[in-house]
Every structure is written in C-alpha cells, then in structure tokens.
Amino acid sequence: MGHERTAAHSTWREERVGLRATWQESKGGDRAWWKLASVVACCALALVVASAAAGWAAAVSRLQHTALPLPGAVARCAPWVTGRRTLLILANPNRFKTGYKPTGENVLLHKWAEAARANGFRVVVQDQAWSGRLNSTDPSDVTRLIYATTHRLGLDCKALSENPEVACKVGYLGFFGKDPHSRGNCAKLGLTSRQVLTPYPLEGNPLRRSTFLGYWPSAHRLADTTRPSQPRGRRGLLLGKEARYFNPEHPDNLLGSNRSATRALVPDLIRAMLAAGFELSTTCAPRAECNLPPAVRSLPGLGPEEYARTLHRFSFLLGVGDPAISPSPLEALSAGVAYINPTVHGHIAPGRVYQHDPISRLGPPYVFNVELSNISSVIEAAELSARQWFDTYVPAEHTYEATVSRMCQWLSNEQSCACARARRDAQADGGAGARLCGAAEEPGMTSEL
C-alpha cells in the first residue's frame, strides 16, 4: 500500500514537472512571437516616418525653389499686360544708392519700387525718358512712368507732348498734391489729376481726385521691432533734420510771415520742455547752425531702418511746424511713439491746419494736436504720451499689403490712355468720345495749392 502511494506520488510529480516545462516552452514561444511582432511593427513605423520625412523635405525643397508672392502681394497683377512689364522711374539714380539722403520723396520712391516688384513688374531708374544713351529704356515700351520731381518732368515735357501714347502712362509724385506744370510744353500734355500720385488721401483738396498710392512705415517690415511692452519714460525726439526749422535767424529762413512766426516759438518751447524734465534728442545737422541747447542730444546721419529702430527709445515725436506731412510721424506710430502735431495756420498751403493733416484725425494716444504758442498744452501732451504708451499702430491704409494692392490697381488701370485716345478721336466726331471720360479724368489740373 505504501509502495503504491509512493509510485502514484512520483507519477504526479512527473506530470506536474512535464506540465510546467510545456507551459514554460509555450511561454517562451509566445515571447519570441511578440518580440518578432514588435520588431516588424518598429520597422514598419520607421518606414512610415522615413517616407513622411522624405515627403516633407521634398515639399520644403519645392517651396525654396518656388517664387512665392510676398505677403499681401497680388500673385498675378494685370495678367493681360504683355511685353515688358516695366515701371520706369525718372529720377536721379543716386536716390537708389545706399547712403543717399533719406528725404520723404526718396522714401516713397523706394517703397513704390518695392511694391511694383511685389506685383511682378521690373523697375528701371534713369535720368530722363528720352536720354539718348545706349541701353536706356524706351519709354514707349513700358507699362508706366513715374516722374520724381517737377524738374525731371520739365526736361521731358516737349517730348511727351509729341508722344501722347507715352504721356498718358505718366504718373507724377505729388507729395502735396500740387499741379506739376501748367505752363509751356507741359500745359499741352493734358495731364489729369488722376496722374498725380500722392502718399496720403487728399480729402478736401482741390486735387482730391488724384491717385492715392500711400506707403508703409519701415518699422512695419523690420523683423526685430516686436519688443516687450514697456514705457519709454519722459524722452522725446524733435522732428526735423534742417537747421532752419529750429533757428529763426538761419540765413535760409526767408519764408512767409506765418512760417517765420511759428519758428520764432520753437526756442522757448524747447527750453520749457527741458525745464519740465524731458530728455530731448534731435537729428538736426550741422549742430552749430541748429540753435539748440547743449542738453538736447544729437542723433545725426541715421538711415531709414536705423531711424525706425532708434524711435523705440522715445515716448513722443515733437513737430515744430516743418517738415510738412513727412513720413516720420507714421514711422513713429509704427514704433509705438506718439506724435505731437502742431497747428500751422495755413503757412504750408491754403486750407492746411496741422503740420501733418492726414493723421490729425487719429487723436490720442497716437496723435496730439496742439498749438505751439500754448506751451502748457504741449507739455501736457508730452506727459500723456509718456503715461499712455502703446506698442505699435499702423493705419489700415498704410500697411504693406494695402500699398501693394493700390500699386497693382494703378499699374493695371488703362483709363488715362483710353481717355487720351477718346479725346484725340473726338476731334473727328464732334466730341462724343471725349464726353465719356470728361467727368472721371478732369483734364487740366488746378494749381490752387
């Protein structure tokens, strides 16, 4: 009996050991299968990732080698324009060289050239349309022409009057919306108010039907101008580079009585600002002719981009009557700097009220309209600008995108040439064709400004 029990127990142990071995062998097989499955899954995942990475790299490569339009640019501006899609700018070519004096006119020409290129047009700069030089651009083979100054237009007036098919393509940079010419050969051109190109809308101006192209502030496109929001303290910059703006006794200050009266207020105003504890800086040069106190710091010789970056140091930009409607106040707003905008009592042009009329409507905290003769109101505006600081402000009509869009509209508008042909053909049919364009084009510009 004991022997049988011992044998049975031994058999049970053998079966148990066998079962455990079988289970461990099965478990080991399962583990091997899972390891194999994991390896296969990892390989498949690696292939997917590698394929996606290759596709992404190819996409990036395609983007890098594709001429994408700039932000806001019109991808196909005036696609019907065939031949040479060219904007011819008639100006001193030195205006487009690095280091040239950054006047308001130069700022506009550079921005308009960039806007034309963004619309897919080639830009050429030369002294005269009919220069007679080798390799000069034929003005009859361009889309549009821009004359930078009255002088440049005057040089070509006779040739333009003999080539009406070119004259109708002309645009004239009218910073103040003035008639470029109304006498001599230029009077025969029949230029219309639509052919005057302006940096600001001319509301209430006799030439309000002029073409508003606008521009954008340089700081609007600088990558490093996004800075932490912070006050700039009681620091201001005096607007104006020329000594005659600040020195009533300057030899060149031989202007009208209203202008002279405004400039006579400037020295006392600056001394009062310094006495009130404001730090003032200036770009006026040469310093010896500017008639400014030693406490006013000098920042001469700044280029457009350096000037835009420097503006970030200040709370306000103080106008002193001149220069009129310069680009600087808009640059200041873009950099988060308030503009103190003085009245000028019509000494710049009849009907003008402020040094910078176009932005006078914005109001605080961006623009403070003041009387320079009321020194306490100027100091109060400076105090408010130091307290009510802001990061940046660019009016919608002065963004890069808006300017590029308006440039496309002007480049593609053939109304001037169509109306010129209609008026020419009207001589044979009693004026019926001319009446189609008379209301829109207003031939014969006024020179009331």
Protein Blocks (a to p, Z undefined) as FASTA:
>chain_A
ZZmmmmmmmmmmmmmmmmmmmmmmmmmmmmmmmmmmmmmmmmmmmmmmmmmmmmmmmmmm
mmmmpccddehiafbgoklbghjddddddddfklmgghiacdfklmmmmmmmmmmmmnop
acdddfbfblopghiacfklcfbdcdfbfklmmmmmmmmmmmmmlmmmpccddfkopafb
fghjllmnopafklpccfbdcehiaklmpccebjadfklmpmklpccdddebjadddedj
bfklmmmkbfklcccfklmmmmmmmmmmmmmmmmnopacddfbdcfklnopafklccdeh
iafklmmmmmmmpmbdcdehiachifklmmmmmnopacddddeehpmbghiabfblmlmm
nopakbccddfklmmlmmmmmmmmmmmgcfbdcdfklcfklmmmmmmmmmmmcklmmmmm
mmmmmmmnoommmmmmmmmnogaiafkZZ
